[in-house]
Amino acid sequence: MDEKLYNHLVSRPDLMNFIRNNPEWYRYLSRDPSKVSDIEQEAKRFYGKTFSQKVEKVNQNVQMVGMLLQFAEMMKD
């Protein structure tokens, strides 16, 4: 693996952990170090940091609060 790429990965613990969980990325990056942008996108999906995943999580939390409010109203009656 390229030393510059390795130093970049060491500076980003989330990417290093992603690679440890998905060892096939060692091979991809060893063959083509320019795929570092691809691994960053995959890591975002893996950790749930994409915009759509964040919106989905907020939506689930709002639904949970709504259900709790409904439950509180039912218990109040």
Backbone as CSV, one residue per row, in Angstrom:
resi,resn,N_x,N_y,N_z,CA_x,CA_y,CA_z,C_x,C_y,C_z
1,MET,0.851,-1.178,0.000,0.000,0.000,0.000,0.897,1.240,0.000
2,ASP,0.474,2.239,-0.709,1.220,3.488,-0.811,1.348,4.151,0.565
3,GLU,2.534,4.668,0.864,2.780,5.260,2.187,1.904,6.491,2.428
4,LYS,1.716,7.309,1.412,0.868,8.500,1.547,-0.580,8.098,1.844
5,LEU,-1.048,7.084,1.151,-2.399,6.576,1.382,-2.518,5.985,2.784
6,TYR,-1.520,5.232,3.196,-1.544,4.645,4.537,-1.599,5.727,5.610
7,ASN,-0.821,6.777,5.454,-0.848,7.877,6.424,-2.209,8.557,6.455
8,HIS,-2.842,8.678,5.289,-4.195,9.256,5.227,-5.179,8.372,5.999
9,LEU,-5.060,7.060,5.812,-5.962,6.132,6.508,-5.732,6.138,8.011
10,VAL,-4.483,6.245,8.425,-4.175,6.280,9.860,-4.738,7.547,10.494
11,SER,-4.754,8.636,9.740,-5.295,9.887,10.275,-6.820,9.867,10.370
12,ARG,-7.458,8.899,9.699,-8.923,8.766,9.730,-9.288,7.418,10.351
13,PRO,-9.478,7.377,11.663,-9.759,6.091,12.325,-11.026,5.405,11.820
14,ASP,-12.009,6.192,11.374,-13.231,5.574,10.854,-12.946,4.780,9.584
15,LEU,-12.088,5.307,8.704,-11.735,4.570,7.493,-10.908,3.332,7.819
16,MET,-9.999,3.474,8.756,-9.165,2.336,9.136,-10.023,1.221,9.724
17,ASN,-10.979,1.565,10.552,-11.877,0.565,11.119,-12.733,-0.073,10.029
18,PHE,-13.203,0.731,9.074,-13.990,0.203,7.964,-13.179,-0.814,7.169
19,ILE,-11.918,-0.490,6.901,-11.070,-1.408,6.141,-10.824,-2.686,6.933
20,ARG,-10.675,-2.569,8.219,-10.468,-3.769,9.037,-11.703,-4.662,9.022
21,ASN,-12.885,-4.058,8.935,-14.119,-4.836,8.860,-14.392,-5.360,7.459
22,ASN,-13.795,-4.738,6.448,-13.983,-5.122,5.047,-12.610,-5.261,4.381
23,PRO,-11.910,-6.361,4.632,-10.517,-6.482,4.188,-10.320,-6.483,2.677
24,GLU,-11.372,-6.675,1.903,-11.190,-6.634,0.445,-10.735,-5.260,-0.035
25,TRP,-10.983,-4.240,0.788,-10.554,-2.888,0.415,-9.030,-2.744,0.461
26,TYR,-8.333,-3.570,1.232,-6.869,-3.553,1.201,-6.383,-3.836,-0.218
27,ARG,-6.977,-4.842,-0.841,-6.593,-5.227,-2.193,-6.919,-4.124,-3.190
28,TYR,-8.131,-3.564,-3.092,-8.527,-2.502,-4.023,-7.580,-1.304,-3.925
29,LEU,-7.271,-0.903,-2.698,-6.418,0.273,-2.514,-4.958,-0.006,-2.867
30,SER,-4.521,-1.231,-2.677,-3.149,-1.573,-3.052,-2.975,-1.519,-4.560
31,ARG,-4.005,-1.939,-5.279,-3.931,-1.941,-6.741,-4.164,-0.557,-7.338
32,ASP,-5.071,0.199,-6.719,-5.412,1.512,-7.265,-5.660,2.493,-6.116
33,PRO,-4.631,3.235,-5.686,-4.783,4.161,-4.555,-5.780,5.297,-4.815
34,SER,-6.148,5.533,-6.062,-7.106,6.599,-6.350,-8.525,6.231,-5.932
35,LYS,-8.734,4.995,-5.509,-10.064,4.571,-5.061,-10.369,5.009,-3.640
36,VAL,-9.545,5.874,-3.091,-9.768,6.342,-1.722,-11.100,7.086,-1.618
37,SER,-11.510,7.760,-2.662,-12.818,8.437,-2.625,-13.954,7.424,-2.598
38,ASP,-13.762,6.280,-3.271,-14.783,5.231,-3.239,-14.931,4.643,-1.838
39,ILE,-13.798,4.443,-1.187,-13.861,3.874,0.159,-14.499,4.854,1.133
40,GLU,-14.277,6.147,0.927,-14.904,7.138,1.808,-16.422,7.104,1.647
41,GLN,-16.914,6.944,0.408,-18.354,6.847,0.182,-18.925,5.572,0.809
42,GLU,-18.223,4.460,0.643,-18.681,3.201,1.233,-18.686,3.268,2.759
43,ALA,-17.690,3.919,3.318,-17.630,4.055,4.774,-18.788,4.914,5.278
44,LYS,-19.145,5.951,4.524,-20.297,6.772,4.923,-21.563,5.925,4.951
45,ARG,-21.754,5.078,3.934,-22.925,4.209,3.921,-22.875,3.215,5.076
46,PHE,-21.702,2.673,5.339,-21.521,1.686,6.408,-21.858,2.277,7.770
47,TYR,-21.428,3.500,8.017,-21.653,4.150,9.302,-22.963,4.935,9.361
48,GLY,-23.726,4.961,8.277,-25.008,5.654,8.279,-24.878,7.161,8.270
49,LYS,-23.879,7.685,7.582,-23.642,9.119,7.577,-24.073,9.800,6.286
50,THR,-24.750,9.084,5.413,-25.229,9.738,4.196,-26.450,10.582,4.543
51,PHE,-26.755,11.532,3.699,-27.871,12.440,3.958,-29.180,11.673,4.092
52,SER,-29.430,10.738,3.184,-30.695,10.000,3.228,-30.800,9.154,4.501
53,GLN,-29.695,8.597,4.963,-29.737,7.810,6.198,-29.991,8.700,7.408
54,LYS,-29.432,9.902,7.399,-29.673,10.831,8.508,-31.131,11.271,8.531
55,VAL,-31.700,11.541,7.352,-33.113,11.937,7.276,-33.990,10.798,7.770
56,GLU,-33.665,9.582,7.369,-34.435,8.413,7.813,-34.396,8.277,9.335
57,LYS,-33.239,8.501,9.925,-33.109,8.391,11.378,-33.938,9.464,12.088
58,VAL,-33.909,10.680,11.571,-34.715,11.760,12.151,-36.193,11.409,12.032
59,ASN,-36.595,10.885,10.884,-37.989,10.503,10.670,-38.420,9.427,11.674
60,GLN,-37.556,8.453,11.907,-37.872,7.404,12.877,-38.005,7.979,14.287
61,ASN,-37.155,8.914,14.633,-37.232,9.530,15.958,-38.514,10.338,16.125
62,VAL,-38.916,11.041,15.078,-40.158,11.812,15.135,-41.350,10.874,15.288
63,GLN,-41.335,9.764,14.570,-42.416,8.797,14.694,-42.461,8.204,16.106
64,MET,-41.294,7.957,16.678,-41.228,7.409,18.038,-41.820,8.394,19.044
65,VAL,-41.485,9.664,18.910,-42.030,10.682,19.803,-43.545,10.768,19.641
66,GLY,-44.025,10.695,18.399,-45.465,10.717,18.157,-46.170,9.550,18.829
67,MET,-45.574,8.385,18.733,-46.174,7.209,19.373,-46.171,7.348,20.892
68,LEU,-45.094,7.889,21.436,-45.046,8.095,22.886,-46.100,9.101,23.340
69,LEU,-46.299,10.159,22.557,-47.343,11.132,22.889,-48.726,10.502,22.830
70,GLN,-48.978,9.670,21.824,-50.265,8.972,21.742,-50.467,8.048,22.935
71,PHE,-49.405,7.365,23.319,-49.496,6.478,24.472,-49.781,7.267,25.739
72,ALA,-49.139,8.428,25.870,-49.364,9.266,27.054,-50.807,9.759,27.077
73,GLU,-51.357,10.101,25.927,-52.761,10.545,25.856,-53.703,9.407,26.240
74,MET,-53.408,8.193,25.796,-54.251,7.065,26.140,-54.198,6.772,27.652
75,MET,-53.026,6.901,28.237,-52.886,6.643,29.663,-53.569,7.728,30.500
76,LYS,-53.640,8.935,29.944,-54.258,10.053,30.646,-55.768,9.884,30.763
77,ASP,-56.365,9.274,29.776,-57.834,9.102,29.769,-58.277,8.086,30.725
